[in-house]
Amino acid sequence: MGSKGNSSSNVHLSLAEVLGGEKTEIKTAGPRSVKFIVRSKNRSQSSENVNKKFKQKGIRSETIRTNDSSFPATFVKLDDKTTLTVIYKPMSDEKVSTDLAESAQAVYASMAMNVLKRDIKNNDLIDKNFKKSMKSSFTTEGIEKIMSKLNDEWIDSSMRGANALRQKYRNSSFEFHKGSKEVNIIKDAFLKIKKKEGLSIDINKWSPADIYLIKKGFDPSVLKEENTIRGLNALMYKLLIEEKLIGVSLKKISGTPSISNINFPKDKDTSTFEYGRMTSPPESTSGYIEMKKGSKNMKINFRNFTASGGFSGEVIIPGASARHGKISHGPINDVLKQYGLKQIPSNPESRAIAVKNSKQDAEYMAQQMASLGFIQQSQIKGTVSMIMAKDVNYRHSKYLTMKLFEILKKLNSEQMSNISEDFYRYAGSQIKGVSGPHIKLQ
């Protein structure tokens, strides 16, 4: 009788029978409870196999939610009062590449909208559904990586995003594109106009769409007929409203998904931008423009973002889960130029100054900090010594920050509000008259 029901031997023998080919690992093992992880390409199938085997062997179990995985676990209370929890995890916990995350969102959306035609759940993530989904998905990553290399967070995000898109476009029939020849047609249409009109913006500042929803049978080559950015954006808006071609910008989703309309001509953003102040802690490589958009506080963090430079401004909204875009070195100068202002030095020029590490340049930075109120006049000498003792990246970043702030400090509050708005809109791909319409899924 000891090998029947919820005896320890019956439970462990049953698991060995059904999980013999699966990768398993102990998560925790105490005197009263054991948790172990089953890693599987198909968690639904593994869970089904375990529960089916337990039923055959007369083992009483229940399905529970744990903090260890978004996928339901199997919980067993053994006859000796100890407990065993089987946690089902994806094959990998590794960081997911942007390319894989975007490809996965396209495939999951195809599963919800074209294959199952309903909201998808964890137990829908099985081989046959993925294979059917690929018939209307055109992605840069293949089905095997999408099925086995997503971690728990991205599986959950992809399901949430797919269901949100299905809710919004439940009556439409789409193919889902990431890096396909159709996407290249869209890019080429923009690049042709960029060259003709002499635009300096990167394609991602025209449209940061990560995937495109394209109506089955629709040919985006019609975009090639447009010759102006205004005409291209008008056509992109028309096709989006007609649900023939929809660019989707993606962010990882951890809560309730939201879909926002970005750069729609009929959706006027009446929020005002109000400049607050500039700050730059002496020890930091960063300088900040603080401002408000309507009632929402935000700031732009200007600094080097790579070891060799990469001076950019990144929009930060306190409390938000994601960053809100960057404006890089060249476009910062483009905005300054539009206001008739001097431009900040190039990356090579400013890098050479940082490498040289002269006392004269350190004094310049310290004096600018004092003139902007970041340090007291009495602190200039000590700050000069501090700057010269810092590494090249600090001096490089701080020098460009002080050059930018030296230019901006001459503007009045209204002018600063206007230029701050332009920095913000460029970073968020919402440049008036230039950036194209799309939706943001987050």
C-alpha positions in Angstrom: 0.0 0.0 0.0 3.0 2.3 0.6 3.5 2.7 -3.2 0.0 3.9 -3.9 -1.8 7.3 -3.8 0.2 10.2 -2.5 3.1 8.2 -1.1 6.5 9.6 -1.8 7.6 6.6 -3.8 4.5 6.7 -6.0 4.8 10.4 -6.7 8.6 10.2 -7.5 8.3 7.1 -9.7 5.4 8.7 -11.6 7.5 11.8 -12.3 10.4 9.8 -13.4 8.2 7.9 -15.9 6.8 11.0 -17.5 9.8 13.4 -17.2 12.6 11.1 -18.0 13.5 13.0 -21.2 13.0 16.5 -19.7 15.6 18.7 -18.2 14.9 19.1 -14.4 16.6 21.0 -11.6 16.0 21.3 -7.9 15.0 24.9 -6.9 14.7 24.4 -3.1 14.8 21.3 -1.0 13.9 21.5 2.7 12.7 19.0 5.3 9.0 19.8 4.7 8.9 20.9 1.1 10.6 20.4 -2.3 10.3 22.6 -5.4 11.8 21.5 -8.6 11.9 23.0 -12.1 11.0 21.3 -15.3 12.5 23.1 -18.4 10.6 22.4 -21.5 10.1 23.8 -25.0 6.4 23.0 -24.5 5.4 23.7 -20.9 1.7 22.9 -21.6 2.5 19.4 -22.8 4.8 18.7 -19.9 2.2 19.9 -17.4 -0.5 17.8 -19.2 1.7 14.8 -19.1 2.4 15.1 -15.4 -1.2 15.7 -14.4 -2.4 12.8 -16.6 0.1 10.4 -15.1 -0.8 11.5 -11.6 -4.5 10.8 -12.4 -3.6 7.3 -13.7 -1.6 6.6 -10.5 -4.3 7.9 -8.2 -2.2 10.8 -7.0 -4.2 13.8 -5.7 -2.7 17.1 -6.9 -3.8 20.7 -7.6 -2.8 23.4 -10.0 -1.5 26.6 -8.3 0.0 29.9 -9.1 3.5 30.7 -7.7 5.9 33.6 -7.8 8.4 31.4 -9.6 6.7 31.4 -13.0 3.8 32.9 -14.9 2.8 29.3 -15.8 0.7 27.3 -13.3 2.6 24.8 -11.2 1.5 21.3 -10.0 1.3 21.0 -6.2 1.2 17.7 -4.3 0.8 17.1 -0.5 2.4 13.8 0.3 1.1 11.3 2.8 4.0 12.2 5.2 2.7 15.8 5.2 5.6 17.1 3.1 4.8 19.0 -0.1 6.2 18.8 -3.7 5.8 21.6 -6.2 6.5 21.1 -9.9 7.4 24.4 -11.6 7.3 24.5 -15.4 9.7 27.0 -17.0 10.8 27.8 -20.5 14.1 26.3 -21.8 16.0 29.5 -21.2 16.3 32.3 -18.5 18.8 34.2 -20.6 18.4 37.8 -21.7 16.2 38.0 -24.8 17.5 39.9 -27.8 15.4 42.7 -29.3 15.2 40.8 -32.6 13.8 37.7 -30.9 11.3 39.7 -28.7 9.9 41.5 -31.8 9.8 38.3 -33.9 8.0 36.5 -31.0 5.4 39.3 -30.7 4.5 38.9 -34.4 4.1 35.1 -34.1 2.1 35.3 -30.9 -0.2 37.9 -32.5 -0.7 35.6 -35.5 -1.6 32.8 -33.1 -4.3 34.9 -31.3 -5.7 36.6 -34.4 -5.4 34.1 -37.2 -5.0 30.6 -35.6 -7.1 30.5 -32.5 -9.1 33.7 -33.1 -9.4 34.3 -29.4 -7.2 35.5 -26.5 -4.3 33.0 -26.0 -3.3 31.4 -22.7 -0.3 29.5 -21.6 -1.7 26.1 -22.5 -2.1 27.3 -26.1 1.7 27.6 -26.6 2.1 24.2 -28.2 4.0 23.1 -31.3 1.0 22.8 -33.7 -0.2 26.4 -32.8 3.2 27.9 -33.4 3.6 26.1 -36.7 0.2 27.3 -37.9 1.1 30.8 -36.7 4.2 30.9 -38.9 2.0 30.7 -42.0 1.1 34.3 -41.6 4.2 35.5 -39.8 7.4 36.7 -41.6 10.1 37.3 -39.1 13.9 37.5 -38.8 14.0 34.8 -36.1 12.8 31.2 -36.7 10.2 29.1 -35.0 12.6 27.0 -33.0 14.2 30.1 -31.3 10.8 31.6 -30.6 9.6 28.4 -29.0 12.6 27.7 -26.9 14.6 30.9 -26.2 12.0 33.3 -24.8 12.2 33.7 -21.0 9.2 33.8 -18.7 8.9 37.6 -18.8 8.9 37.8 -22.6 6.4 34.9 -23.0 4.0 36.7 -20.7 4.6 40.0 -22.5 4.1 38.4 -25.9 0.8 36.9 -24.8 -0.5 40.2 -23.3 0.5 42.1 -26.5 -1.1 39.5 -28.8 -4.3 39.6 -26.9 -4.4 43.4 -26.9 -3.9 43.6 -30.6 -6.6 41.0 -31.2 -9.1 43.0 -29.0 -8.4 46.1 -31.0 -8.4 44.6 -34.5 -10.6 41.5 -34.0 -12.4 42.1 -37.3 -9.3 42.4 -39.5 -7.2 39.8 -41.3 -3.4 40.5 -41.1 0.0 39.1 -41.8 2.6 40.0 -39.3 6.0 41.3 -40.5 9.4 41.8 -38.9 12.3 42.4 -41.3 10.5 41.1 -44.3 10.7 42.3 -48.0 7.5 44.2 -47.3 9.1 46.0 -44.4 12.0 46.9 -46.7 9.6 48.4 -49.2 8.3 50.7 -46.5 11.9 51.7 -45.5 12.9 52.3 -49.1 10.0 54.7 -49.6 11.1 56.8 -46.6 14.8 56.7 -47.6 14.0 57.9 -51.1 12.1 60.9 -49.7 14.8 61.5 -47.0 17.4 61.9 -49.7 15.2 64.0 -52.0 14.2 66.4 -49.2 17.6 66.4 -47.4 16.2 65.2 -44.1 18.8 64.4 -41.5 16.6 62.1 -39.3 17.1 58.4 -38.8 14.4 56.1 -40.0 13.5 55.2 -36.4 12.7 58.8 -35.7 10.3 58.8 -38.7 8.7 55.6 -37.5 9.9 53.4 -34.6 7.6 50.5 -35.7 9.1 47.2 -34.7 6.6 45.1 -36.5 4.0 45.8 -39.1 0.4 44.4 -39.4 -0.3 44.2 -43.2 -3.7 43.2 -44.5 -3.6 39.9 -46.4 -3.1 40.7 -50.1 -2.1 44.3 -49.6 1.1 45.5 -51.5 2.9 48.3 -49.7 4.6 49.2 -53.0 1.9 52.0 -53.3 4.1 54.0 -50.9 6.8 54.4 -53.6 4.5 56.8 -55.4 4.9 59.5 -52.7 7.6 62.1 -53.2 7.3 64.2 -50.0 7.4 63.4 -46.3 4.0 65.1 -45.9 2.5 62.9 -48.6 4.1 59.8 -47.3 2.8 60.4 -43.8 -0.7 61.2 -45.1 -0.8 57.9 -47.0 0.6 56.0 -44.0 -2.2 57.5 -41.9 -4.9 56.6 -44.5 -3.6 53.0 -44.7 -3.5 52.7 -40.9 -7.1 53.9 -40.5 -8.2 51.6 -43.3 -6.4 48.8 -41.4 -4.2 47.9 -44.4 -0.8 48.8 -43.0 -0.2 49.4 -39.3 3.2 50.1 -37.8 3.5 48.9 -34.1 6.1 50.2 -31.7 6.7 47.6 -28.9 7.6 47.8 -25.2 7.8 44.9 -22.7 4.4 44.5 -21.1 4.2 43.5 -17.4 0.7 44.8 -16.5 -2.4 45.7 -18.4 -1.5 46.5 -22.0 -2.3 49.8 -23.6 -2.3 50.9 -27.2 -1.7 54.5 -28.0 -2.1 56.5 -31.3 1.2 58.3 -32.1 1.5 61.1 -34.6 -2.1 61.0 -35.7 -3.0 64.2 -37.5 -6.5 64.4 -36.0 -5.4 63.6 -32.4 -4.1 67.0 -31.2 -1.8 66.8 -28.2 -2.9 69.9 -26.2 -0.4 69.3 -23.4 1.9 72.2 -22.7 5.6 71.9 -22.1 7.0 73.9 -19.2 10.7 74.1 -18.6 11.9 73.7 -15.0 15.6 73.8 -14.6 19.0 72.4 -15.7 21.0 70.3 -13.2 24.3 68.4 -13.3 25.7 66.8 -10.2 29.5 67.5 -10.2 30.5 63.9 -9.8 28.1 62.7 -12.5 28.6 62.4 -16.2 25.0 63.5 -16.7 23.3 66.8 -17.1 19.5 67.1 -16.9 16.8 69.3 -18.3 13.8 69.0 -16.0 10.4 69.9 -17.3 6.7 69.2 -17.3 4.4 67.9 -20.1 1.0 69.0 -18.8 1.0 67.8 -15.2 3.6 65.0 -15.8 7.1 65.6 -14.5 9.9 64.3 -16.8 13.5 65.1 -17.6 16.1 64.6 -20.4 19.3 63.0 -19.3 22.3 64.2 -21.5 25.4 62.1 -21.2 27.7 59.6 -23.0 26.0 56.3 -23.5 29.0 54.3 -24.8 32.6 53.9 -23.8 33.7 55.9 -26.9 31.1 58.6 -26.7 27.5 58.3 -27.9 26.5 61.6 -26.4 22.7 61.7 -26.4 19.7 62.9 -24.4 17.3 60.2 -23.0 13.8 61.0 -21.9 13.0 59.7 -18.4 9.6 59.8 -16.8 9.7 59.1 -13.1 7.7 55.9 -12.2 7.5 54.7 -15.8 8.7 51.2 -16.5 10.4 52.1 -19.8 12.6 54.8 -21.2 11.0 57.1 -23.8 13.6 57.4 -26.5 16.8 59.2 -27.2 18.0 62.2 -29.2 21.6 61.6 -30.3 24.6 64.0 -30.9 23.8 65.0 -34.5 20.1 65.7 -34.0 20.8 67.7 -30.9 22.8 70.0 -33.1 20.0 70.0 -35.7 17.6 71.3 -33.1 20.1 73.9 -31.9 20.6 75.0 -35.5 16.8 75.5 -36.0 16.9 78.0 -33.1 19.9 79.9 -34.6 22.2 78.6 -31.8 25.8 77.4 -31.8 26.3 73.7 -32.0 28.2 71.5 -29.6 31.6 70.1 -30.7 31.7 66.9 -32.6 32.5 63.6 -30.9 36.1 63.4 -32.2 36.8 67.0 -31.2 35.4 66.7 -27.7 37.0 63.3 -27.2 40.5 64.7 -28.1 39.9 67.4 -25.5 39.0 64.8 -22.8 42.1 62.7 -23.6 44.3 65.8 -23.5 43.1 66.5 -19.9 44.4 70.1 -19.7 43.9 72.2 -16.6 42.4 74.9 -18.9 39.6 72.7 -20.0 39.0 71.5 -16.5 38.7 75.1 -15.4 36.2 75.8 -18.2 34.0 73.0 -17.0 34.3 74.0 -13.3 33.5 77.6 -14.1 30.4 76.6 -16.2 29.2 74.5 -13.2 29.6 77.5 -11.0 27.8 79.9 -13.4 24.9 77.5 -13.7 24.7 77.1 -9.9 25.8 73.5 -9.7 28.7 74.4 -7.4 29.8 77.4 -5.4 32.5 79.8 -6.6 34.6 78.6 -3.6 34.4 75.0 -4.9 35.9 75.8 -8.4 39.5 74.9 -7.4 38.6 71.6 -5.8 36.3 70.7 -8.7 39.1 71.3 -11.2 41.3 68.8 -9.4 38.4 66.4 -9.3 37.8 66.7 -13.0 41.4 66.1 -13.9 41.5 62.9 -11.7 38.4 61.4 -13.5 38.6 59.1 -16.4 38.3 60.1 -20.1 34.6 59.1 -20.4 33.7 61.4 -17.5 35.6 64.4 -18.9 34.2 63.8 -22.4 30.6 63.6 -21.2 30.9 66.5 -18.8 32.6 68.7 -21.4 29.7 68.2 -23.9 27.1 68.6 -21.2 28.7 71.9 -20.2 29.0 73.1 -23.8 25.3 72.3 -24.3 24.2 74.0 -21.1 26.4 77.1 -21.9 24.4 77.5 -25.1 21.0 76.9 -23.5 21.5 79.2 -20.5 21.2 82.2 -22.7 17.5 81.4 -23.5 14.6 82.6 -21.6 12.0 80.3 -20.0 9.6 80.3 -23.0 12.4 79.5 -25.4 13.7 76.8 -23.1 10.1 75.3 -22.9 10.0 75.2 -26.7 13.4 73.7 -27.3 12.8 71.1 -24.5 9.6 70.1 -26.3 11.6 69.7 -29.5 14.2 67.5 -27.8 11.4 65.4 -26.3 9.5 65.0 -29.5 12.6 64.0 -31.4 13.6 61.4 -28.8 10.1 60.0 -28.9 9.8 59.9 -32.7 7.1 62.6 -32.5 8.7 65.3 -34.6 6.1 67.7 -35.8 5.6 67.5 -39.6 8.2 64.7 -40.0 7.5 61.7 -37.8 4.9 59.2 -39.2 1.8 57.8 -37.7 1.9 54.4 -35.8 0.6 52.8 -32.7 2.5 52.0 -29.5 1.9 48.8 -27.7 3.1 48.8 -24.1 
